[in-house]
């Protein structure tokens, strides 16, 4: 096989790799959602994410073994460059598929200096992490994409399919086909119950903005904004193997026209910027003279008559010392502002954290905002927080019992949390973990306020002995009739705050029994 066919094959292998990793990402998403065989690997991509690993370890000040696989990504990057970006990243793949064609891939209206934005964002994220804040990890590409799929795309898909099936079911000849599709999709690809997520409009808006920016230039996010890409770009500057344009180059420009991220620069000569190259091999396949090669670069090596420095030389858009210091100061100042503004008061008493995650400071220092726990919660009770815990807790998970309770027989959230922000508890320990405590509003409770018989909360309470008990009393109801009713009360020492009582409460609007955090 000649070199040309070899590079064409390599390019095809990359495209196959992108498709396979994207399908694996979708499979793990659905498999975890439905508790299928791949459930223990639901967080697989996050385990290989060096930005999440570095941020969480800096913030928590400890080694997190579950994220140790990120060292493999670091090793591959030090050997070959940004393979993750070009071959694996599911968000990068989507942006490449949805971006403009090669001829429209240029970004003439975006100054190259904007590439420094991703580096400055990375510096700010890491500076904040040193002080225990992971708020800006909401911009990690894996977290961004997983959160969008979990709270926006899958719920919308489920709603759309359900609506279409319902509208077509009145057509008698189609009922057999619809029943078969419903049987095949429901509980395997689509959830049994419609997921509901508060604030998903904002999550959809952020992702929509990323897609809109992609119309300005192919993989706009990857070029200018991605903090994970910035981390890998810094590592790629000292990669052992790099793509190099040799003396055979006739400067025809074909390589530059096909590069999806404009990593081929033309100043004094054609050259490939190692930190920006995503190893897509498109330029290798397009070169008619085979003037591009993949060659090792030692500390200082002469290649094809041209001296190549190690590490790769700085670019005009690489942030200078002053910019880095400003980004560091901004990251630190951001933490101070988040923790001293009025919204950073004591967390909302209704901010109920997942089981075992009751120490707020430890939880915030580890939570990656990845939505893995929300993805597997069978009741959709775990929701992305907005300002309930202050700005620093933005998009962290919290339980909203009125939307979904913490299932007494489920410990899925701890199994899929990649950083250990939600501890891995066996089912017995999880059932004893106290999330909060239920409180009855006697002005709304039917037996207390109106003398109407209702014992739903007591019937639903899953703990043994029950944390909700009944007192039988004789009272005069709203109609002036003397009745005997059972009025519920909470034994706070037994209540774990699972929220099923609040979820099942038949009172319209705000429930007559609500769960509040205990610390």
Steps between C-alpha positions, in 0.01 A plus 500: 500500500645838400509797735200672335273202549629460853401854598162458330446187707610684815252776426221244456599330824467832680150549361409147607648570845290815533182313406574205731583717801192711438283187484667373818420830669134469396486134603640573845255787533200280423634190676550694822160660462336159476732314745623263236826306492726803443372681809829472700681667206257791469770751596771344279570812293536716810761264643723584203439877519819671628332836558235350730765292675741788554228742609341258747833395649613859543171601659474201733878487563515125468565228246174366353568145376189482283635788289849353475434373147536859384875436512453277193361797308793710619745231388346469153507878462868517598574234240279596205336836575128576528370157404214541749368805314518350153419134563296466820324812634122461436436875503785563258358232272154658500644843427706360214200322351276804533757760401540663158689322226873531452461789259301691762715390793703819505427763764592826323309718746649342813846623595752223576564666839160371612659157530657624822150508657501126563837519676389786721179316582705194594723707728192649668348154553817361657556810715147470637549125554803566719264692729245218500258627233402296192222731384658563159525127429151540357699591185686170481393362159402156633293653779342748261400232248387241757292758686332606175425143397365413846281801570403624153542262207387169651195650678404685180544182294289301745228765500497520120481123450225468760299779337538350152400153618197642684383690192541199270343244734151598389582350159405135548734344236801662667432379852689173464808676366479769768464240774809318370700824485382600846602161636840522335581861590341555839732396778792437263567818303231724647410536870176357635401833655545842344810665656454857621789735572468851637715760328563286193419803285827658618697183431344484154589866442868446584524201268310686231753782522784251452327371186438851369865595548587189302344665197763774513774243457527124522565390860490859626464372857810281463710781353414786730315394815552139609694488831572128463636569153724769652641254755571243230647772276757587767592132526516467120770767486741244647365196316762251383348451154371793298373565148770689310501662155828409331705623205274322253228760559413708190269729701192409296279575801290182484598399851390834638167490315398168657622560857185512718661720767739717294805350667713557188644849504663701221737769612852451367422141406232232520509337842273301728431642847537200730284646775204559266524184289234240589681220307215461253742397217297695243806697394705179460238355268461824301871568437581418132877505557501298823687790659345442844638240737459382856838518663655488847618827646776487760610788717646666197501319167575597142224372273513536125753779534275700736571530870202407714501604865382293794261599635316645202556874461247744640231638270375857477178399676665316789421694818785705639611516859282801569191333356562185704535703817178683422321168440637363828385808684159482331458136603590575860288816508210304356514258792508788749204670332301176484552437869445852631204630298147497649400195296771300676307501827419172670360255244128494442342267757334314213840426337510125555820333386530139375545225763832516683589846365389710793828686564447795265862617479633153419222443250564826313873430489443168324185539290586520128155630400494206258131399554591130517288466816205678339527268203454185710252628758192282430250762618667813352512629857858620462493838328764756396515777759472861393550740792362286784852448637645828378689558173781263600256207500374575149383186315594266784239228572236540767186306580165661419251262664196655333646391165646169613599330824814312600409138430549289813628208293745698284863599553579579135627856545793392715591226253539736205650809667850517347658718772343354814307820574210260559649216707472144379267350759364149503122482514485441874715804583323710241165426666637637825650816346306804619424751224271721708185484707132527405286772657120513486331829420188473717335789317504298175482139617150365429443324838651786698351797315167364376425179685517304172624143525845454338786274604697492172826621656488233771419227248787602271769534769752221417705489821440241771377589751314775317615856547146630441237384746132570563300638789129425498299801615137612498454852362249723324572524126444799265131415468447503874467120515668309779735243341775266606818532295858385518744790504862433394808611690871451432745320727805705407752252640379238252445718191772479232352771275448279195211725390250236390245648740537843337486347152181303572319768701163556326477868590515710184798733455745509785480177700362497852808306612842619391857385548761743633873455542614425852842666492 
